[in-house]
Amino acid sequence: MIGGSIAGLLAARVLTNHFADVVLVDRDTLPADASARKGVPQSTHLHILLVRGADILEQLFPDLLAELTAAGAARIHWPSEVLWLSPRGWGSRTPAGVMLISCTRDLLEHAIRRRVVTNPRVRVLDEHGAIGLLTPQGPRARHVTGVRVRARATGEDTELEADLVVDASGRSSRAPEWLALLGYPAPGETVINSFLGYASRIYEKPKGERDWKALLLQPRPPTGTRAGVLFPVEGGRWHVTLIGVGRDYPPTDEAGFLEFARSLPSPVLAAAVETARPLSRITGYRRTENQLRRYDELPAWPDGFVVLGDAACSFNPAYAQGMSVAGESALVLDRWLGANTPSRDFQVRLRRAIATPWLLATGEDFRYPTTEGGRPSAATRLMHRYLDRILSTATTDDTVADAFIKVLQMIAPPTTLFAPGVLARTLRGPTREAAAIDSPPPAPS
């Protein structure tokens, strides 16, 4: 198992269902606590675990959510406890909806990692980087028999024999190079970049009562490029991330960060952080492009080797799909191993599983004229118009709002938005005038 981030940890957990010995290889020193890892530069930014992702984690690691809650993770009811400003107005705050678990990426990864590395079938080989695949033949080898790794401290190489090698080493995966050395063609690659950037900071949660726990202020494309998110995390803290699209990157200096927050569509987030005590420095991150490597389209593929996680497909993190898709990918791996089919079949199955998240992420990015990597199709533009209608209706129609939230949380398929009841309400439109974007946020109902 190459890669000890969340996608790799979930895959390693699934591998223990099928193999007696799982070796987890990672370049970093895997910490024993909830510390940040150098290999995860995005860990300082807000990570939202969708309901579908939480369901998968609970399936793979029973009682994990209770463990996170005991460690201080916040429980948030969406939408009654969330001030959500969509591009079409303030979202409804009805009692219907879903329950989210909110914590830092470091705490979540630590809780998962502890469960994985204490499994007697798992052996950890950290501070080692994978440098190539092993095969019994020369070029155009049909089967991978292991992986060669190199110790970062000494430069010493070790060959690890394996029945299966799984690459979850992230966006910088060298799988295309390794396949080329074996005589396989390079996979096609699609990159769609909206040039989105983050700036994040942790605050101490101020004392006092509020009728909300979290804030989500979305941009209004194509001209509105700024957004902000505030979620509670463990330790009585707020995790705040500012977002800018189309190279409108939020600054990482004190004055610039606050000025950017004040420029958001509503002043509610800026007012919150101006009364809070900063607990961390401001960090930035800009590697947010959608990247898809089309391994499923290669005419040939060696058995004994599969690629998943960001190594196969990475998403603009603004849509919070990454961790949940990693969970879905682990389930795909589990089913594929049970089916005992060739390795190429896994890549085909994986592509099907990630098709909808890919279309959702890239479709939203295509709303901005500055996005590079393609242009929206006629079908995408039509979908944009329908989703705009959905958002407008959802500001006052609880049935449409509930359906839309469940699709966003990946617990209902996108076809839910075309169910007769939702479709009719959406085409009819809002039943009353929604609260204006520049008006005060609504109170919970």
C-alpha positions in Angstrom: 0.0 0.0 0.0 1.8 3.1 -1.2 0.6 6.2 0.6 -0.5 6.7 4.2 -3.0 9.6 3.7 -6.7 9.1 4.1 -7.2 7.3 0.8 -4.3 5.0 1.5 -5.4 4.3 5.0 -8.9 3.4 3.9 -7.6 1.2 1.2 -5.2 -0.5 3.7 -8.2 -1.2 5.9 -10.0 -2.9 3.1 -6.9 -4.9 2.1 -6.9 -6.6 5.5 -10.2 -8.2 4.5 -8.3 -10.1 1.8 -4.6 -10.4 2.7 -2.8 -11.6 5.8 0.1 -9.1 5.5 -0.4 -5.5 4.4 2.6 -3.2 4.2 1.8 0.5 4.4 4.6 2.6 2.8 4.8 6.4 3.2 7.5 9.0 2.8 6.6 10.8 6.0 7.1 9.8 9.6 3.6 8.7 10.5 2.9 10.5 13.8 1.5 8.7 16.8 -0.8 11.7 17.6 -3.0 14.1 15.8 0.0 16.1 14.4 0.2 17.5 10.9 2.2 15.7 8.3 4.6 17.4 6.0 3.2 15.5 3.1 -0.3 16.9 3.6 0.2 20.7 3.0 -3.6 21.1 2.7 -4.2 19.8 6.2 -4.2 23.3 7.7 -7.4 24.1 5.7 -10.9 23.3 6.6 -12.0 19.7 5.6 -15.7 18.9 5.7 -16.7 15.3 6.0 -19.8 14.7 4.0 -22.5 12.4 5.5 -21.7 9.7 2.9 -18.1 9.8 3.9 -19.0 9.6 7.6 -21.3 6.6 6.9 -18.4 4.8 5.1 -16.0 5.5 7.9 -18.4 4.1 10.4 -18.8 1.0 8.2 -15.1 0.4 8.0 -14.3 1.5 11.6 -17.3 0.9 13.9 -17.7 3.6 16.6 -15.2 5.9 14.9 -17.7 8.8 14.9 -18.3 8.4 18.7 -14.5 8.4 19.2 -14.3 11.7 17.2 -17.1 13.2 19.2 -15.4 12.2 22.5 -12.3 13.9 21.3 -14.2 17.2 20.8 -15.5 17.0 17.2 -18.6 19.1 16.8 -22.0 17.8 15.7 -23.8 20.2 13.4 -27.3 19.9 12.1 -27.5 21.1 8.5 -29.4 23.4 7.8 -30.9 24.5 11.1 -27.5 25.2 12.7 -25.8 26.5 9.6 -26.0 30.0 8.1 -25.8 29.1 4.4 -25.7 31.9 1.8 -26.0 30.4 -1.6 -25.6 32.3 -4.9 -29.4 32.7 -4.8 -30.0 33.8 -1.3 -30.0 32.6 2.3 -30.8 28.9 2.7 -33.8 27.7 4.7 -33.0 26.7 8.4 -35.7 24.1 8.9 -35.5 21.2 11.3 -35.2 18.7 8.4 -31.7 17.9 7.1 -28.6 15.9 8.1 -26.1 15.7 10.9 -22.4 16.5 10.2 -19.3 15.7 12.2 -16.8 18.6 12.1 -13.1 18.3 13.2 -9.7 19.0 11.9 -8.1 16.9 9.2 -5.3 16.0 11.6 -7.7 14.6 14.2 -9.7 12.6 11.6 -6.6 11.2 10.0 -5.1 10.3 13.4 -8.3 8.4 14.4 -8.3 6.4 11.2 -4.6 5.8 11.2 -4.6 4.5 14.8 -7.3 1.9 13.8 -5.3 0.8 10.8 -1.8 0.6 12.2 -2.9 -1.4 15.3 -4.5 -4.0 13.0 -2.2 -7.1 13.4 -2.3 -7.6 9.6 -0.7 -4.2 8.9 3.0 -3.4 9.0 4.1 0.3 8.7 7.2 1.2 6.6 7.3 5.0 7.0 10.1 7.3 5.9 10.3 5.3 2.7 9.4 6.3 -0.8 8.3 4.0 -3.6 10.6 4.3 -6.6 9.5 1.6 -9.0 7.5 -1.6 -9.7 8.9 -5.1 -9.7 8.0 -7.5 -12.4 9.2 -11.1 -13.4 9.7 -10.1 -17.0 11.2 -7.3 -19.0 9.3 -4.6 -21.0 5.6 -5.1 -21.4 5.4 -7.2 -18.3 1.9 -8.5 -17.7 2.1 -8.8 -13.9 3.5 -6.7 -11.1 5.1 -8.7 -8.3 6.1 -5.9 -5.9 7.6 -2.5 -5.4 11.0 -1.1 -4.8 11.3 1.4 -2.0 14.0 3.7 -0.8 14.8 4.8 2.8 14.9 8.6 3.0 17.5 8.6 5.8 20.0 6.2 4.2 19.1 6.0 0.5 19.1 2.2 0.8 16.7 0.4 -1.5 14.5 -2.6 -0.5 12.4 -4.8 -2.7 9.0 -5.7 -1.3 7.3 -8.7 -3.0 3.5 -8.5 -3.1 0.5 -10.1 -4.6 -1.0 -6.6 -5.1 0.5 -3.1 -5.2 -1.9 -0.2 -4.6 -0.8 3.3 -5.4 -2.5 6.0 -3.3 0.5 8.4 -3.3 -1.6 11.5 -4.3 -1.4 14.0 -7.1 2.4 13.5 -7.4 2.0 9.8 -8.1 4.7 8.4 -10.4 2.5 5.6 -11.7 2.5 7.0 -15.3 6.4 6.8 -15.3 6.4 3.4 -13.8 4.0 2.1 -16.4 6.0 3.7 -19.2 9.1 1.8 -18.0 7.2 -1.4 -18.4 6.2 -0.5 -21.9 2.7 0.7 -21.3 1.4 3.9 -22.9 0.8 7.0 -20.8 -2.8 7.5 -19.7 -4.8 10.4 -21.0 -5.1 13.2 -18.6 -7.7 15.9 -18.1 -7.0 19.0 -16.0 -9.7 21.6 -15.3 -8.4 24.5 -13.3 -10.6 27.3 -11.9 -7.5 28.8 -10.2 -9.0 28.6 -6.7 -7.0 29.5 -3.7 -7.4 29.1 0.1 -6.3 31.1 3.2 -7.1 29.5 6.6 -6.7 30.2 10.2 -7.8 28.7 13.6 -9.5 30.9 16.1 -10.6 30.5 19.7 -14.3 30.4 19.8 -15.6 33.5 21.6 -17.9 33.1 24.6 -21.6 33.9 24.1 -24.7 32.4 22.6 -25.3 32.3 18.9 -28.2 30.7 16.9 -25.7 29.1 14.5 -22.7 26.8 14.7 -21.3 27.1 11.2 -21.2 29.6 8.3 -21.0 28.9 4.6 -20.9 32.0 2.3 -20.7 30.9 -1.3 -19.5 33.0 -4.3 -22.0 34.0 -7.0 -20.4 33.1 -10.4 -19.5 34.2 -12.9 -18.5 37.6 -11.4 -18.6 36.8 -7.7 -15.3 35.0 -6.9 -15.1 35.2 -3.1 -16.3 32.8 -0.4 -15.8 32.0 3.2 -16.4 29.0 5.5 -16.4 28.8 9.3 -16.9 25.5 11.1 -16.3 24.5 14.8 -13.6 21.9 15.5 -12.3 20.2 18.5 -10.8 22.2 21.4 -13.5 24.9 21.4 -12.1 26.4 18.2 -13.3 27.8 14.9 -11.6 26.8 11.7 -12.0 29.6 9.1 -11.1 29.2 5.4 -11.4 32.1 2.9 -11.7 31.1 -0.8 -11.0 33.0 -4.0 -11.6 31.8 -7.6 -10.1 32.9 -10.8 -6.7 33.9 -9.2 -8.6 36.2 -6.8 -6.5 34.5 -4.0 -7.1 35.5 -0.4 -4.1 37.1 1.3 -2.1 35.4 4.1 -1.2 38.6 5.9 -3.2 39.9 8.9 -4.7 43.0 7.3 -5.3 41.4 3.9 -7.0 38.4 5.4 -9.5 40.5 7.4 -10.1 42.8 4.5 -10.9 39.8 2.2 -13.3 38.5 4.9 -15.1 41.9 5.0 -15.5 41.8 1.2 -17.6 38.6 1.3 -21.3 38.7 0.2 -22.4 38.9 3.9 -20.5 40.6 6.8 -21.5 37.8 9.2 -18.2 35.9 8.9 -16.0 39.0 9.2 -17.9 40.1 12.3 -17.4 36.7 13.9 -13.6 36.5 13.4 -13.1 40.1 14.4 -14.3 39.2 17.9 -12.2 35.9 18.0 -8.6 35.4 19.2 -6.3 33.9 16.5 -4.6 30.7 17.5 -2.6 30.0 14.4 -0.8 31.7 11.6 -2.6 32.2 8.3 -1.7 29.6 5.7 -2.4 29.5 1.9 -2.9 26.7 -0.6 -3.4 26.9 -4.4 -3.0 23.5 -5.8 -6.7 22.9 -6.3 -7.2 21.9 -10.0 -9.3 18.9 -10.9 -7.1 16.2 -12.4 -8.2 12.9 -13.9 -5.8 10.2 -15.2 -7.7 7.9 -17.6 -6.2 4.6 -16.6 -9.4 2.9 -17.4 -9.0 3.7 -21.1 -5.5 2.1 -21.5 -5.7 -0.9 -23.9 -3.6 -3.0 -21.6 -2.8 -3.0 -17.9 -0.6 -5.2 -15.7 -2.2 -7.4 -13.1 -1.2 -7.0 -9.5 -1.2 -3.1 -9.6 -4.0 -0.6 -9.1 -4.2 3.2 -8.6 -6.7 5.1 -6.6 -7.3 8.3 -4.6 -5.7 11.5 -5.8 -3.2 9.4 -7.8 -6.1 8.6 -10.1 -8.5 11.5 -9.7 -8.3 14.6 -7.6 -11.0 17.2 -7.2 -11.2 20.9 -6.5 -11.4 20.7 -2.7 -13.9 23.5 -2.5 -16.7 21.0 -3.0 -15.6 18.8 -0.1 -15.9 15.6 -2.0 -12.3 14.2 -1.6 -12.6 12.3 1.7 -16.0 10.8 0.8 -14.8 9.8 -2.6 -11.7 8.1 -0.9 -14.2 6.1 1.1 -16.2 5.1 -2.0 -13.0 4.1 -3.7 -12.1 1.8 -0.8 -15.5 0.1 -1.1 -14.8 -0.3 -4.9 -11.5 -1.9 -4.0 -13.2 -4.3 -1.6 -15.8 -5.4 -4.1 -13.2 -5.8 -6.8 -11.0 -8.0 -4.7 -14.1 -10.1 -3.9 -14.8 -10.5 -7.6 -11.3 -11.7 -8.4 -11.2 -10.0 -11.9 -8.1 -8.5 -13.7 -6.6 -5.3 -12.3 -7.8 -3.3 -15.3 -11.4 -4.0 -14.2 -10.7 -2.2 -11.0 -9.7 1.0 -12.9 -13.0 0.7 -14.9 -15.0 0.3 -11.7 -13.3 3.2 -10.1 -13.9 5.5 -13.0 -17.7 4.7 -12.8 -17.7 5.4 -9.1 -16.0 8.8 -9.5 -17.9 9.9 -12.6 -20.6 11.9 -10.7 -18.3 13.7 -8.3 -16.1 14.6 -11.2 -19.0 16.0 -13.2 -20.3 18.0 -10.2 -16.9 19.5 -9.4 -15.9 20.4 -13.0 -19.4 21.5 -13.9 -19.3 24.1 -11.1 -15.8 25.3 -12.0 -17.0 25.8 -15.6 -19.3 28.6 -14.3 -16.2 30.9 -14.3 -14.9 32.2 -17.6 -11.3 32.1 -16.2 -11.4 28.3 -15.9 -8.9 26.5 -18.1 -9.0 22.9 -19.4 -12.2 23.0 -21.5 -15.5 24.8 -22.0 -18.9 23.9 -20.7 -21.0 21.9 -23.0 -24.6 22.7 -23.9 -25.7 20.1 -21.4 -23.6 21.6 -18.7 -25.0 25.1 -19.4 -28.5 23.7 -19.2 -27.7 22.0 -15.9 -26.4 25.3 -14.6 -29.7 26.9 -15.3 -31.6 24.1 -13.6 -29.3 24.1 -10.5 -29.8 27.9 -10.3 -33.5 27.3 -10.3 -33.1 24.6 -7.6 -31.1 27.0 -5.4 -33.7 29.8 -5.8 -36.5 27.4 -4.9 -34.6 25.9 -2.0 -34.4 29.2 -0.3 -38.1 28.9 0.6 -39.2 25.3 -0.3 -38.1 22.8 2.3 -38.7 19.8 0.1 -36.4 21.0 -2.6 -33.9 22.2 0.0 -33.8 18.8 1.7 -33.4 17.0 -1.6 -30.5 19.3 -2.7 -28.7 18.9 0.7 -28.8 15.1 0.4 -27.4 15.2 -3.1 -24.6 17.5 -1.9 -23.9 15.2 1.0 -23.7 12.2 -1.5 -26.4 10.3 0.3 -28.8 10.7 -2.6 -28.1 10.4 -6.3 -28.3 13.5 -8.6 -31.4 12.0 -10.2 -33.2 12.9 -6.9 -33.3 16.5 -8.2 -35.4 15.3 -11.2 -37.9 13.3 -9.1 -41.4 14.4 -10.0 -42.1 16.1 -6.8 -38.8 18.0 -6.8 -39.0 18.8 -10.5 -42.5 20.2 -10.3 -41.7 22.4 -7.3 -38.5 23.6 -9.0 -40.2 24.6 -12.2 -42.9 26.4 -10.2 -40.2 28.3 -8.4 -40.0 29.9 -4.9 -43.3 30.1 -3.1 -42.4 33.4 -1.5 -39.8 36.0 -1.8 -36.4 34.8 -0.4 -34.3 36.8 1.9 -32.0 39.1 -0.1 -28.3 38.2 -0.3 -27.4 41.5 1.4 -30.1 41.1 4.2 -29.4 39.7 7.7 -29.4 35.9 7.8 -32.6 34.1 8.8 -33.2 32.7 12.2 -33.8 28.9 12.6 -37.4 27.9 12.2 
